[in-house]
Amino acid sequence: MLQNSELNANSPLPTEKMPDCWNQDNRMNALFSPFRSKSANQQDWISKYKFWNNLIYVWLKHTMQCSFSIFDLNEIFKRKGCSPLCLTTVTQEMLRNREIVLEEEFLKEPSDSWTTWSLDVFIKKPLTWSYYKMKDYVIGQNIDINTRYVHLKAVKEIAEQILSTIVNENDNILISITEILEKCKKEETYSDISENTLKLALIWLKHHKKAVLKKSSINNELLVKFSTQTIYEISEIDETLYKLLNQESKFEREIELLEKEKIIIMDKVKTCLAKELKQVAKTHLRKKNEIEKTIEKRAQILGNLRALILSIQDTHSNSSAVDAFKLGSNVLSQFEEKGLTEYKVRDVMDDLNEALENYKDVQSTLSEILPNADFESDSDLEKELSELMNNDDVLESTSNINNKEELDDIEERLRNLGVAGLPSPQKSLKTSTPIQKKKVLVQAENM
């Protein structure tokens, strides 16, 4: 039952997943030794248990497994030819903590749910069963190292990965366990998954009402129906659709093979004609024509089959829609029972309209102009604005006059200035703006 045999005894896991102390002889000798009394050194006991508990989980996750035996662990975690002597105690402690369960108990049919199943396994067992199990745990009697256990956390994670992969493609559709295994092996995450691990994961989903298992009446193959919602059974419609879809695939493969055979025969016809073997060519040609007729018949059957499948799927979809409408109708009727009727709604709307009308009347009254209020008219405001604009024009013209007089004075002063090696000021003034003229004057005076 061991997998990933390429992992040697010195490296049960890739280096990056191994604990740092794996190559420390003193530390590993202590971890490989049997457990001492927990009361003697409780902290050391707990530390040692956590080390092996975590390492077992990491190994299961890496190898895509969810079940193991003590024999498996002893072989996997061998170091320098020695097996750990403490794994029986670790396994019993994990069993007591309900982190693992006996595989035979896991495979039992639960009564209602996973919780009920767990209670049945761990609580409702007879007193004698509990007594002997505890006795084995305390005294350490002989334990069958080949007994298999299921790691609940590991099986849960694998099951949820499978569910997300399959449901993304076809929710509420039957699929065989062989097809599921093929799809899983195509995924890099769990390409190493075994059929046994897959079955345990499917049983976990079944316990949680996320999958239903049923043997096919065609070939006794195990069929699975997945759903993200709660699911209880595989209906007759589901099984019929599965059979029809299988027939559809069968006809598609037959037509594909016939098409390939027709191509081969046509090649033979051409070869015979090239060799001038007309009679042999006619024989092949006759066979080719028969194949074409068979293909045509198969294609017609395939078309009818697809139409039938679509009709069933459409009817099933319509049935679901009717169920949804029925549910909606029940909800609406509950509202009516609680007092939500047309007459009550109409009364509320009438009250609302009346309140809105009263609000409009209040707003209109508040916006009325009082008779003695001393408000300026729009014409007065217009007149005042016009006067302000005219005043701005006067100010602007006065400013222009003052600026002109100032510029004339600047030009006169510049004409009287002259510096050797510089161009004549008059030439510069002709092409200068008023601002430039001021700058020239300032520069000249500074000189």
Secondary structure, 3 states (H helix, E strand, C coil): CCCCCCCCCCCCCCHHHCCHHHHCHHHHHHHHCCCCCCCCCHHHHHHHHHHHHHHHHHHHHHHCCCEEEHHHHHHHCCECCECCCCHHHHHHHHHHCCCEEEHHHHCCCCCCCHHHHHHHHHCCCCHHHHHHHHHHHHHCCCCCCCCEEEEHHHHHHHHHHHHHHHHHHCCCCEEEHHHHHHHHHHCCCCCCCCHHHHHHHHHHHHHCCCEEEEECCCCCCEEEEECCCCCCCCCHHHHHHHHHHHHHHHHHHHHHHHHHHHHHHHHHHHHHHHCCCHHHHHHHHHHHHHHHHHHHHHHHHHHHHHHHHHHHHHHHHHHHHHHHHHHHHHHHHHHHHCCCCHHHHHHHHHHHHHHHHHHHHHHHHHCCCCCCCCCCCHHHHHHHHHHHHHHHHHHHHHHHHHHHHHHHHHHHHHHCCCCCCCCCHHHHHHCCCHHHHHHHHHHHHHC
